[in-house]
Amino acid sequence: MAETERTVTACMIVIGNEILSGRTQDANLTWIAGRLTELGIRLTEARVIPDVEATIVETVNAVRTRFDYVFTSGGIGPTHDDITADCIAKAFGVGIGIHPEARRRLEAHYAQQQGEFNEARQRMARIPDGATLIDNPISRAPGFRIGNVFVMAGIPVVMRAMFESIRHELVGGARLLSRTVSAFLPEGKFAAGLGQLQDRHPELDFGSYPFYRGGRAGASIVVRGTNAARLAAAVDEVKALVGALGGEPLDGDPSAQ
């Protein structure tokens, strides 16, 4: 990618009391972060919030002006606590009502399943005015997009299918590259040198992640950036630092092997 290419950012909002209570473990954040990175979009912030109208509205309005893209998961089902659609409408200052195409899809789905398209299920056809639908090939209840906000289901398999249906709409920027150098050295031994490398290369990001393997402590140093040549040069400097401290630089992360 061109060095001057703009950085494209995103924020993820995970909505649900069940996540905050520990009843349900979120599986969407890690997955979507990886998919966005592949597209050249950096997930630079994530928030986990309850099913509380004021909190959802405030959070959406706080982040949609700061990031290129905002993704939400959770709270678009048929029950009383599925309030995300109403909150998004309130955040954008628009009305909400039954979307004809959303209703058609759901009616057809429940007719095929020989299920009743009752009042609770009809709630899933309520879409903010001006929003466009996000396809749901799994359970048919659509998500939606309004402005730069993409509203998706919380069930991981459904959220992933929804994301794949809109990924062609997303325009990324400079793709973030990553290299890892590991060593059986304590972080405290190379911390000062790593800080100096960060100062010399402000266009790159250096991170240190400790591990314990085979009875030995060590750390993986991860270097990230968009310029392949500068990234490679910095990795060489990391290896030289490790070697000067008496360690053996290893490519990759031994804790994952």
Rosetta blueprint (number, residue, H / E / L):
1 M L
2 A L
3 E L
4 T L
5 E L
6 R L
7 T L
8 V E
9 T E
10 A E
11 C E
12 M E
13 I E
14 V E
15 I E
16 G L
17 N H
18 E H
19 I H
20 L H
21 S L
22 G L
23 R L
24 T L
25 Q L
26 D L
27 A L
28 N H
29 L H
30 T H
31 W H
32 I H
33 A H
34 G H
35 R H
36 L H
37 T H
38 E H
39 L L
40 G L
41 I E
42 R E
43 L E
44 T E
45 E E
46 A E
47 R E
48 V E
49 I E
50 P L
51 D L
52 V L
53 E H
54 A H
55 T H
56 I H
57 V H
58 E H
59 T H
60 V H
61 N H
62 A H
63 V H
64 R L
65 T L
66 R L
67 F L
68 D L
69 Y E
70 V E
71 F E
72 T E
73 S E
74 G L
75 G L
76 I L
77 G L
78 P L
79 T L
80 H L
81 D L
82 D L
83 I L
84 T H
85 A H
86 D H
87 C H
88 I H
89 A H
90 K H
91 A H
92 F H
93 G L
94 V L
95 G L
96 I E
97 G E
98 I E
99 H L
100 P H
101 E H
102 A H
103 R H
104 R H
105 R H
106 L H
107 E H
108 A H
109 H H
110 Y H
111 A H
112 Q H
113 Q L
114 Q L
115 G L
116 E L
117 F L
118 N L
119 E H
120 A H
121 R H
122 Q H
123 R H
124 M H
125 A H
126 R E
127 I E
128 P E
129 D L
130 G L
131 A L
132 T E
133 L E
134 I E
135 D L
136 N L
137 P L
138 I L
139 S L
140 R L
141 A L
142 P L
143 G E
144 F E
145 R E
146 I E
147 G L
148 N L
149 V E
150 F E
151 V E
152 M E
153 A L
154 G L
155 I L
156 P H
157 V H
158 V H
159 M H
160 R H
161 A H
162 M H
163 F H
164 E H
165 S H
166 I H
167 R H
168 H H
169 E H
170 L L
171 V L
172 G L
173 G L
174 A L
175 R L
176 L L
177 L E
178 S E
179 R E
180 T E
181 V E
182 S E
183 A E
184 F L
185 L L
186 P L
187 E H
188 G H
189 K H
190 F H
191 A H
192 A H
193 G H
194 L H
195 G H
196 Q H
197 L H
198 Q H
199 D H
200 R H
201 H L
202 P L
203 E L
204 L L
205 D E
206 F E
207 G E
208 S E
209 Y E
210 P E
211 F E
212 Y E
213 R E
214 G L
215 G L
216 R E
217 A E
218 G E
219 A E
220 S E
221 I E
222 V E
223 V E
224 R E
225 G E
226 T L
227 N L
228 A H
229 A H
230 R H
231 L H
232 A H
233 A H
234 A H
235 V H
236 D H
237 E H
238 V H
239 K H
240 A H
241 L H
242 V H
243 G H
244 A H
245 L L
246 G L
247 G L
248 E L
249 P L
250 L E
251 D E
252 G L
253 D L
254 P H
255 S H
256 A H
257 Q L
